[in-house]
């Protein structure tokens, strides 16, 4: 049940993250960190911080 709730939360975060038009590097890093944290929790349980770091990096590097 916990896995299902985490998956629902992650999918809603990804859905909302796709709607945000990030104009600055800081905004893209924040959105990437949120999505990375959710992915880290879902894919590898308990790896939110690592996912957020990777997601923020990817958010800054992509345009």
N, CA and C of each residue as an Amber inpcrd file, in Angstrom:
protein
   189
   0.8170000  -1.1840000   0.0000000   0.0000000   0.0000000   0.0000000
   0.8690000   1.2600000   0.0000000   1.9620000   1.2210000   0.7690000
   2.8480000   2.3830000   0.8200000   3.4630000   2.6450000  -0.5450000
   3.7800000   1.5860000  -1.2480000   4.3680000   1.7110000  -2.5820000
   3.3820000   2.3640000  -3.5490000   2.1000000   2.0350000  -3.4300000
   1.0790000   2.6090000  -4.2990000   0.9260000   4.1060000  -4.0320000
   0.9260000   4.4910000  -2.7730000   0.8020000   5.9080000  -2.4320000
   2.0090000   6.6820000  -2.9440000   3.1830000   6.1150000  -2.8070000
   4.3900000   6.7680000  -3.3020000   4.3500000   6.9070000  -4.8170000
   3.8690000   5.8900000  -5.4890000   3.7670000   5.9420000  -6.9430000
   2.7630000   6.9970000  -7.3960000   1.6450000   7.1030000  -6.7130000
   0.6490000   8.1250000  -7.0520000   1.2230000   9.5190000  -6.8160000
   1.9130000   9.7020000  -5.7020000   2.5120000  11.0050000  -5.4190000
   3.5710000  11.3630000  -6.4490000   4.3680000  10.3910000  -6.8420000
   5.4130000  10.6480000  -7.8400000   4.8230000  10.9920000  -9.1970000
   3.7850000  10.2910000  -9.5980000   3.1860000  10.5700000 -10.9020000
   2.5170000  11.9380000 -10.9210000   1.9090000  12.3390000  -9.8130000
   1.3110000  13.6770000  -9.7770000   2.3920000  14.7520000  -9.7760000
   3.5090000  14.4910000  -9.1050000   4.6170000  15.4440000  -9.1220000
   5.1840000  15.5840000 -10.5240000   5.3550000  14.4690000 -11.2140000
   5.8700000  14.5230000 -12.5820000   4.8930000  15.2460000 -13.5040000
   3.6110000  15.0070000 -13.3020000   2.6020000  15.6760000 -14.1250000
   2.5950000  17.1740000 -13.9160000   2.6710000  17.5980000 -12.6660000
   2.7040000  19.0290000 -12.3820000   4.0260000  19.6550000 -12.7990000
   5.1020000  18.8940000 -12.6700000   6.4080000  19.4020000 -13.0800000
   6.4720000  19.6730000 -14.5770000   5.7370000  18.9220000 -15.3510000
   5.7300000  19.1200000 -16.7970000   4.9800000  20.3870000 -17.1850000
   4.0900000  20.8560000 -16.3280000   3.3030000  22.0520000 -16.6340000
   4.0310000  23.3450000 -16.2900000   5.0680000  23.2580000 -15.5020000
   5.7730000  24.4550000 -15.0700000   6.7020000  24.9280000 -16.1750000
   6.5910000  26.2060000 -16.5100000   7.5070000  26.7860000 -17.4850000
   8.6240000  27.4650000 -16.7110000   9.7100000  26.7740000 -16.5510000
  10.8410000  27.2850000 -15.7800000  11.6790000  28.2090000 -16.6610000
  11.8450000  29.4520000 -16.2170000  12.5730000  30.4320000 -17.0060000
  14.0410000  30.5380000 -16.6180000  14.3550000  30.2750000 -15.3620000
  15.7280000  30.4500000 -14.9120000  16.3420000  29.0970000 -14.5660000
  17.6500000  29.1050000 -14.4180000  18.3510000  27.8760000 -14.0310000
  17.9280000  27.4130000 -12.6480000  17.6830000  28.3600000 -11.7550000
  17.2800000  28.0140000 -10.3930000  15.9180000  27.3280000 -10.3790000
  14.9860000  27.8190000 -11.1760000  13.6680000  27.1870000 -11.2510000
  13.7610000  25.7930000 -11.8510000  14.5710000  25.6440000 -12.8960000
  14.7440000  24.3160000 -13.5030000  15.4210000  23.3620000 -12.5290000
  16.3510000  23.8620000 -11.7210000  17.0100000  23.0240000 -10.7250000
  16.0180000  22.5820000  -9.6500000  15.1380000  23.4910000  -9.2310000
  14.1460000  23.1450000  -8.2060000  13.1670000  22.1020000  -8.7180000
  12.6800000  22.2740000  -9.9380000  11.7600000  21.2980000 -10.5160000
  12.4580000  19.9600000 -10.7110000  13.6930000  19.9830000 -11.1790000
  14.4550000  18.7500000 -11.3500000  14.7050000  18.0430000 -10.0330000
  14.9530000  18.8140000  -8.9740000  15.1830000  18.2170000  -7.6620000
  13.9310000  17.5380000  -7.1270000  12.7860000  18.1670000  -7.3200000
  11.5240000  17.5660000  -6.8600000  11.2390000  16.2790000  -7.6230000
  11.3990000  16.3240000  -8.9150000  11.1380000  15.1310000  -9.7250000
  12.1690000  14.0420000  -9.4230000  13.4220000  14.4260000  -9.2440000
  14.4570000  13.4530000  -8.9010000  14.2330000  12.8150000  -7.5480000
  13.7610000  13.5950000  -6.5860000  13.4600000  13.0520000  -5.2620000
  12.3320000  12.0310000  -5.3490000  11.2930000  12.3730000  -6.0880000
  10.1790000  11.4360000  -6.2480000  10.6360000  10.1660000  -6.9600000
  11.4500000  10.3120000  -7.9800000  11.9490000   9.1370000  -8.7010000
  12.8480000   8.2940000  -7.8080000  13.6590000   8.9350000  -6.9840000
  14.5310000   8.2030000  -6.0750000  13.7480000   7.4170000  -5.0340000
  12.6550000   7.9820000  -4.5640000  11.8190000   7.2740000  -3.5880000
  11.1070000   6.0880000  -4.2220000  10.6650000   6.2520000  -5.4570000
   9.9020000   5.1880000  -6.1050000  10.8130000   4.0920000  -6.6390000
  11.8590000   4.4730000  -7.3610000  12.6980000   3.4740000  -8.0160000
  13.6180000   2.7560000  -7.0430000  14.2560000   3.5010000  -6.1630000
  15.1630000   2.9220000  -5.1760000  14.7230000   3.4830000  -3.8300000
  14.0100000   2.6870000  -3.0890000  13.3520000   3.1690000  -1.8690000
  14.3360000   3.8480000  -0.9190000  14.0080000   5.0850000  -0.5420000
  14.8030000   5.8260000   0.4090000  15.9580000   6.6090000  -0.1740000
  15.9800000   6.8230000  -1.4690000  17.0840000   7.5380000  -2.1210000
  16.6310000   8.9020000  -2.6320000  15.8910000   9.6250000  -1.8110000
  15.3640000  10.9350000  -2.2170000  16.4820000  11.9470000  -2.4310000
  17.4320000  11.9990000  -1.5230000  18.4870000  13.0110000  -1.6050000
  19.3450000  12.8070000  -2.8500000  19.7320000  11.5770000  -3.1150000
  20.5410000  11.3060000  -4.3000000  19.7800000  11.6440000  -5.5730000
  18.5010000  11.2850000  -5.6070000  17.6760000  11.6140000  -6.7660000
  17.5160000  13.1050000  -6.9540000  17.3800000  13.8320000  -5.8400000
  17.2400000  15.2930000  -5.9270000  18.5070000  15.9340000  -6.4550000
  19.6500000  15.4390000  -6.0480000  20.9210000  16.0000000  -6.5260000
  21.0680000  15.7710000  -8.0300000  20.7990000  14.5720000  -8.4610000
  20.9000000  14.2520000  -9.8830000  19.8570000  15.0490000 -10.6770000
  18.6320000  15.1020000 -10.1580000  17.5690000  15.8420000 -10.8470000
  17.8620000  17.3190000 -10.9670000  18.4230000  17.9160000  -9.9240000
  18.7780000  19.3320000  -9.9770000  19.8780000  19.5620000 -11.0100000
  20.8450000  18.6770000 -11.0580000  21.9100000  18.8020000 -12.0470000
  21.3970000  18.7100000 -13.4640000  20.5220000  17.7610000 -13.6950000
  19.9360000  17.6000000 -15.0180000  19.0700000  18.8080000 -15.3690000
  18.3370000  19.3150000 -14.3900000  17.4940000  20.4940000 -14.6130000
  18.3030000  21.7200000 -15.0180000  19.4520000  21.8870000 -14.4150000
  20.2980000  23.0420000 -14.7400000  20.9290000  22.8800000 -16.1260000
  21.3510000  21.6640000 -16.4470000  22.0580000  21.4380000 -17.6980000
  21.1490000  21.4430000 -18.9220000  19.8870000  21.0880000 -18.7480000
  18.9720000  21.0600000 -19.8960000  18.3310000  22.4100000 -20.0810000
  17.9320000  22.6690000 -21.2810000  17.3300000  23.9690000 -21.5640000
  16.0550000  23.8100000 -22.3350000
